[in-house]
Every structure is written in structure tokens, then in C-alpha cells.
Amino acid sequence: MAGTNGVVVVGSGPTGLLLAGDLAEAGVPVTVLEKRPPGISNLTRAFALHARTLEQLDMRGLADELESLGRPMTRLGLFDGLTLDLSGLPTRFPHVLVIPQYEVERVLERRAREAGATFVHEAEVTALTQDASGVTVLGRGMEPLRAAYVVGADGMRSAVREAVGLPFPGRSVIRSVVLADVRLSEDPPDLLTAGTTGDAFALLIPFGDGYHRVVGWHRSHDVPDDAPLDLAEIRDIVRTALGRDHGMRDPRWLSRFHADERQAPAYRVGRVFLAGDAAHVHSPAGGQGMNTGLQDAANLSWKLAAVLSGRVDASLLDTYDTERHPVGRTVLRSSGALIRLAMAHRPWTRGLRTLLAKSVTHFPALRRRALHQVTGLGYSYGHGLTGKRAPDIPLPSGTRLYEALRPGNFVLLTQTPYEDPSRPHLTTSAWPGPATVLIRPDGYVAWSAKSPTPTALEKALLEHMGAPD
């Protein structure tokens, strides 16, 4: 049996790839198992990177490259004239980046491979057994693997979730959504074109290679996913929702799918974790799916690396579920509300939609809450300053906080000089702020205090980072 003291990641979508790259860069042996043959990309359904995800990618030195591959959009249109203006967000990325999922995967896979992650393709997990010291992974097309931990990032039909016996309760929120990649004879008026009526909605998104992705739904076309689909049906849906079909032609791909709302009751069973669509799925409204999975990975990776280093107790891993499960539940509810409002056709539900649109437009507090939820900037893992997102402040050294986080270290912002060579995983920076602040590797505040004594500071470092080397 092949052995490793590291981590097996099942699934090489964006979530699994970010996790694998983080672990490999931290020096953790990591093996990625993928059912697909090499070079076969995922079916691209995701097309958006939101601000907080771009910040996480900036902490890894990847955001600027991805920005060059996508197209920024500063206004996000929803329904009934409701448009969220992202340009004033307090971030280096005040927009949503329109970029196909396969481009994100390509960049993340390159990073993981360069950092030393091992990939095994055409490997299908069939069973897991775990004990006090590790997990044994069995499957077709692979040798048995032994790992300290396993992460299931293998999608909605997760073999890892099934192997540990976790249910996936929920239901379908919308059926027979059509997808197509087509050329358009007429350019749409906006980068992302969306429209909805009581009976249909449609979305047009550019690939950047001359093709557009069409996403559409019509109330009268409630058929199974495997029902035949042709371009005439898609044209009809788009004309109903948008008023014109923009001369769509030359389809290179047509498909149907249904969107479910489901969430595993826990993201951890012993030494096995779930992340991304293996842990939660929801409607595509708001474009939050890929983003939520990537942020799952950012939360879990540094904790696994810290525990495997021996510096901190394994109880740190419990915080992955306590921090990310509530976020997944919130995304499921908010995206579900958006899709139901987009599908509204009864007078009272359409009236509610109009009222909501007007309220968000005219009340700054509601607008800010909506913006920060959709973009991920507003999520917090604690109370007060602890657990909040740390903004990307400039540092006296001429760098930014997120650049200082790129080695995967904690960052200590302090008014008084502090050096400790026994803590190589701590980056220290002077700053003129009102408190001493310890930032986690994922860019959230771990601890803060005004003018702490040396004893209090050492206690905080011991609690959050473990013993010195």
C-alpha cells in the first residue's frame, strides 16, 4: 500500500485544486484523486469570481493573472431594475470578475503541480476506512492510499460523503434549466445580460472566444434532464425572457440540468472533511457556488497544515465546520430566495419582488448588506473584531497585508517592535493602528488587544499558533 503522512484530496475542481496547492506549498504531502482522464476539463457552469474570493487568490499571488484572463463587471443586475453597484466596495477588487471556471482550474492546477502535489487521474474512490492514526482510501484505477486526512471535494454526488455515511438532505429548487454555448450575430448590450418574466428567465455570458454561454428556463418546459434539447427551444426561452435572441447560432454544446438545495449536516467525520459541492449545493443565482467552495478550501487548508506540522492541537480542525457550515447555510438560503424571486409569477410574489428591489435601492443599510453577502466580504467567524475579514491595508514596508500573507504565515501587526526567530511561521509588521492584531493565514482576525503586555502577547501566539519551533 502506498503510504503518506499527508492529505488525500478527492476531486480536482476549483475547491480541491486550491486546497491541494495550499497544502503542497506548506510542505504537506498531498495526492489529488480525480475520476476524469487528464486534460478533460470540468463542465463549466461557474462564471464569476466575487471580491472576497479574489482577495483570497491575491493572498496566493494569483489574482492579477486571473484578472487578466477575465472581464470585470462593476454592476450586478438582478430583477425589477435592481442593480447592485460594486464599484464602491472597500476592496482592491470592487467588481465581479466574469471568467469561465476552466480558466480558474487551469491556474490553480498549475500552482498545485509546481508546489509538488501528486495527481492520479481515472481514479474512482469506492471506500474509506479510518482509525485513530489515519484514513485508508480504496478505489478503482488506483493503488490503496493511506493518509492522515482526506478531503472530499468531489461534487454533488460525492463518493467521499457517501463513504462516511453522511446524508445530503434537501430538494430540487428548479428543474430543466437549459445550457448552451452559442455564437451571437448581435452583441448584447451588457457584459452580462439577464432578463426575467413571470414565466422565463435567461442569462448571456461571454466566454471571450466568440461564444456565449446561455442559461435559460421556461415554466412550461418542465422536462427531465435527459429530454431532447435543440436550439429552437433555447431561442424561444431567450426571446421570452430578453425580448430577442441576438441571432444565436452554431451551438457547440447543449444540455439541461436541475439545481438542488442541499447541505450535509456536518462537514467533518473524524479524519474526513467535505468541501465545496460535496458539502453544499444551491441555486446558481448570485454566482456564489464556486466562490463558496474556494473559501471553504481557504479556511481548511491552513488548519490542516498547522495540525500536521505538530504545532497545534487537532481540535483546531473542529473550527472548519463551526465556521463554514453557517456560511453554507446562509448562501443556500440567499441564493434560494433570489431564484424564487426571479421565478415569481403570482401577483403577490411579484409584488414582494418589486418591494424588495425598491427597498434595497433606497436604503443604504440593506444595499450594503446585500452587497457584502453576495460578494463574501461580510462574512465573519466571530464576534467583535475577532473573526472578521482583515482589509488589505498598506504596511510601512511598502507592501500590502495580503502580500505579507502569501507565504501562508500568520501576520502580527504591532505598534512596538517584536521579533522571535523561533516562530518562522509568523510575519511581523509595525503599524500605527490602535491595537495589536494577529491575522490568520486566511486573512481573518485571530486576536487583537490594545497595548498588550509581552505575557499577554505570548499567550495569544501560543493559543493560535502553538508552541514555537
N, C-alpha and C positions, 0 to 999 in steps of 0.2 A: 504493500500500500504506500502510495506517495504520501509524504508527511510534510507538514508545515506548522509552524507555531503562529501563523498569521491569520488572515481572513480570507474566506471564500465569498465572493460576490456573485450572485446568480442573476444574470441579466445585464446586457450592455446597452441599455438605453441611456438617456442623459443622467438619470439618477445613479445608476450603477457605475457609469464612467467617471462622474465627478468623485464619487466615493473612492473608487479604485485609485484615481490619481492622487487624491489627498493622502491616502494610506501609504501608497508607494513613495511619495515624496517625504513622508515622515519616517521612512525606513522600515515600514511594516511589510513583510512578505504578503502579497495579495494575488489571488488567482481569480480571474473572471471566467465564468461558465456561460456560454451562450448557445442557444439552440440553432440559431441561423448559421449558415455557412459564412465564411469570411467574405467581406465585400458586399454582402447583401444588406442594404440599409433598411431600417425600420420604415414601416408605412408612416409617412409624415402627416400627422394630424395637428400637431402643435406649431404655431407660427409666431409666438410672442414671448419676448423676454421683458419682464417688468423691472422697475427701478431697483428693488431690493435684490433681485437675482443678479442684475448687472453689478451691483455693489459687491455681492459675494464673489462674482467672477473677477472683479477688479482686485479683490484681495488675493487672487491667484495669478494676476498678471495676464488675464485672458480677455478682459472686457474690451479693450481697444481693438483687438483683432476682430472680435465678433461684431463690434460696431461698424467696422469697415466692410463687413460682409452683409449687413442688413440695412434697413432703412428706418430711421427714427420717425415716430409719429407722436406729435405733441397733443393731439386731441382725440379722445376716445368717444365715439358716438354710440349711444345705447338705443333708446327708443323715445318716441314722442318729443323729439327735439332735445332730449337730454344729452349733453355733450360734456365730458369731463376734460377740463383743460389741465394738462400735466406740466405745462411749462414753468409753473411756479413752485414745483416740488423742491424741498430742501435737500437736493442730492446732485451729484455730478451727472446724473442721468435722468433729467426731467422729461422723460418720454417713455413710450413703449417701443421696443426695437422689434420690427417686423422681420423675422428671419426664420427660414424653414428649420425644423427640428434636425434634419440630417446634417446641416452645417454646424449646429451646436455639437452634435455627436462626433463629427469629424475632428473638431478642435479638441474636445475632451478626450477622445481616444488617443490622439497623437500624444497629448500630455501624459496620459497614463502609461503608454508604452515607453516613452522616453524616460519616465521615472522608474521603470523596471517591473511594471505589472505584467503578469503572465496571462495570456488569453487562450482559452480552449474552446474552439467552435464545434458546432454539431454535437454538443454535449447536453443531454436532457436529464435533469435531476429526477430520480424516481423515489428516493427515500433518504431520510436523515435519521441518525440516531445520535443522541448526545448524552454525556455523562459529566461528572464534576470537572474534568480536565479539558474537554473539547467536544467537537462535533465530527461525525463521520458522514461524508456525503457520498451517496451511491447514485449511479445513473448509467444511461446508455451512451455509448460513444466516448467514454472517459474511464480512466482508472479511478478507483476509490480514493477519496481525498480526506485527510484529517486536518482540521483547522481549530484554532482556539474559538473563533466565532464565525457565523455565517450570516450574511445579509441577503434577504430575498428582495431583489429589485426587478422581479420577473413579471411584472404586469398584472392586469386584472385577473387572469387565470393562473395565478401564481402556484407553481408546484411546491415552493417552499412553504407558503401559507397552508396548503393542503397537508403537507407532510407533518406539520406541527399541530394539526387539528384545529386551527382557528377558523371559525365561521366568517362569512362575509355578508352580513345582513344588509338588506336594502331592497331597492326596486328600480325598474326602468322609469326614467323621468320623461324620455322622449324616444319614439321609435321611428324607424325608416327615415333617418337623416341621409340625404344624398351627398356624395362627394364626387368631384370630378376635377381633372386637370385639363384645361382647355386654352386655346388661343382666343383672343378677342379682336374683332375688327375695329371696335371703338374703345378708346381708353376710358375707363371710369373716371369720374370727377375727382375722386379722392384715392389716397394710397390704400386705405381700407374702406370699402364701400359696403354698407349694411342697410337693410330695409326690412320692415315688418308690417304685416297687416293682421287682421284677426285670423286669417286662415293660412298664412305663409310667412316665412322669413328667408332671407338669403344673405350671403356674405361673399364678397370677392376679395381675394388676397393675392398679390403678385409674388411669383417665385423669383423674379429677376432675370429669368432666362427666356422671356417671351410667353411663358404660360402663366395662367392664373389658377389658383385653387378656388373652386366654387363649393360652398357649403349651403345646403338648402333643405327646406322642409315644407310640406303642404299637408294640411289637416286631412284632406280626402285621400292621401296616398299612404295609408297606414297598412303596410305590407311587410312580410318577413324580410330579413336582411338578405336572403338569397334569392329574392324575387328579381326577375329580369329588369334591367335598367338601361335606358337609351338616352341619347342627347335630347330628343324631343321632350321627354318628361322633365329634364333639368331646365331646358329653355322655358317651359311653361311655368315652373316654380319661380324662376328668377324674374320672369315678366310679371307675375302676380305680385311678388314682393317688392321689386325695384321699379316696375313700370316699363322696363326694356331689358333685353337680354344681351346688349352690347355686341351683337354679332358673334356669339360664341360658336366655335368650330374646332375641328381637328382634335377631338378628345384623345388623350393618350392613356387615360385611366378613368374608370367609373366604378363606384361602389356605394353600398348602403351600410349604415351602422346604426346601432341604438346606444343611447347614453344612459348609464345607470348612476344611481346614487347609492354608494356602498362604503362602509368603513369597517375595518377589523376592530373588534373590541379592545385589542391590545396590540402594540407594535413590537412587543418583546415576549418571547417564550424561552426562558433560560438563556442559552447562548445563541439564540437565533432571533434576528431582527427583521422587520419588514419596513420597506421604504417605497415612496412613490406610489404608482398604481397598484402595487401589491398590497398596500396598506389602506388606500382610499381612492375611490373614483367618483367623479361627479360630472355635471353637465359642462360642456365646453364654454359656456357663457363667461365672459370676462377674461378668457385665455389664461386661467390660473393653474392648469394641470401640470405642465412641465415645470413651471416655477415652484409649485409646492413641493414636487419631488426633489428638485435640486436643492431646495432649502432643507428638506429632510436630511439629505446627504451631508450638507454643510454642518448641520447640528450633530450628526452621529460620528462623522469621521474623526474629529479631533478627540472625542471622548474615547473611541476605540484605541487610537494611537497612544493616548495618555495611560490608559489601563494596561495595554500590552507592554509599555515601557517599564512598568512596575512602579512608576512614581506615585500613582493614586490608586485608591481602593476601587474595586469593581462596582461598588454601589453607585459610582458616577453614571454608569450606563442606565440606571433606572430613570435618570432625568430625561433621557431621549423620549420616552413615552409620555412622561408628565408634561414635557414642554411641547412636543409636536402633535400629540393626539388632539388637544383642544384646537390647535390651528387647523388641522384637517377637518374637524367637525364644523368650524366656522366657515371654511371655504366651501364645504359641501352645502351648507345652508344658504350662503350668499349666492353661489352660482345657481343653485336650485331656484331661488327666488327670482333671479334675473331671467332664467329661461322660461319660467312660468309666466312672468310678466310679458315677455316677448311673444308668448303663445296666446295671450289673453284674447278672448273673443266675446265673452259675455259683457253686457254694458257695465255692470258694477266692477268687474275686474279691470276693464279698460279705463274706467273712471279712476280706480285706485292707481293704475299705472300713470295716468296723467297727473294725478295729485302728487305722487312720489317724484315725478320728473320736475314739477314746479317747485316742490319743497327743496330738493337738492340744489336746484338752480338758484333759489333766492335766499337760502340760509347757509351762511359760510361754515358753520359748525358741522352741518350734515354733509356738505360738499367735501370738507376736509376729511371727515370720517370715511366717506365713500372712496375718496382718492387713496387714502392711506391703506385701506383694506384691500382694494384691488391691486395696488402696486406692491403690497407686502411691507411697506415702510412702517405701518402702525402696529405690527405685532410685537408683543412683549412677553418675556418669560418670567416676570416677577412683579414686584410692587415697588413704587418709587423709582429711583434711578436704577436699582439693581434689576437686571434682566432686560433693560431697554436697549434698543439699537443705538450703537455709538456712531454719531455722524463722522464723516470723513474730514476731520479738522486738519489744518496745516500744522506741521511741527516745526520747532525752531531750527531743526537741522536742514530745513528746506524740502523735506519730503512730506508726504501725507500719511495720516494714520493707516489707511488701507494699504499703502505701500509697506509700512512697517509690519503689517500683519502677514505679508506674503511668505515669510519662512515658516508659517504655521505656529508661531510663538504667541504667548500672552504678551501684552504690551502694558507697561506701567507708566502712567502719566503722573508726574510728581513735581511739586514745587521745589523740593530740596534734592540735591544730588543723591543717587543711590546706585551702588554697584555691588554685585555679588557674582563672582566668577563661577560659583558652584551651581548657578542656575542658568545654563546656556539656553534654556527654552524661554527665557524672559528677556524682552527688549525694553529698555528703559529710556524714557524721553522726558526732559524738562518741559514744563508748560506753565503758563501763567494763570491757569484756571483756579476756581475757588476750592477745589478738593483734590485729593489724591485718588486716582481712578485706575482700576485694574480691568483691562479689556480682554475678553476671551478670544481664542483664535477665530471664532466665527463672527466677531465684530459686535458682540453684546457685552454689556457691563457686568462683570462678575462681582465687583465690590467697589465701594467708594467710602471715603471718610474725610472730614475736614481736619487738617493738621494732625494726622495720626502719629502716635508715638512709635518709635522703632519696634517696640514689642508688639504693638497692635498690627503694624505692617507685616512683620514676620509671621504672625499668627494667620493673617489673611492669605499670605502666599502659601503657607503650609496647608491651609484648608482647601484652596482652589487648585494649587499646582502640585501638592505633595512635597515629600522631602527633597532637599537639594541632592544633586548628584554626588 
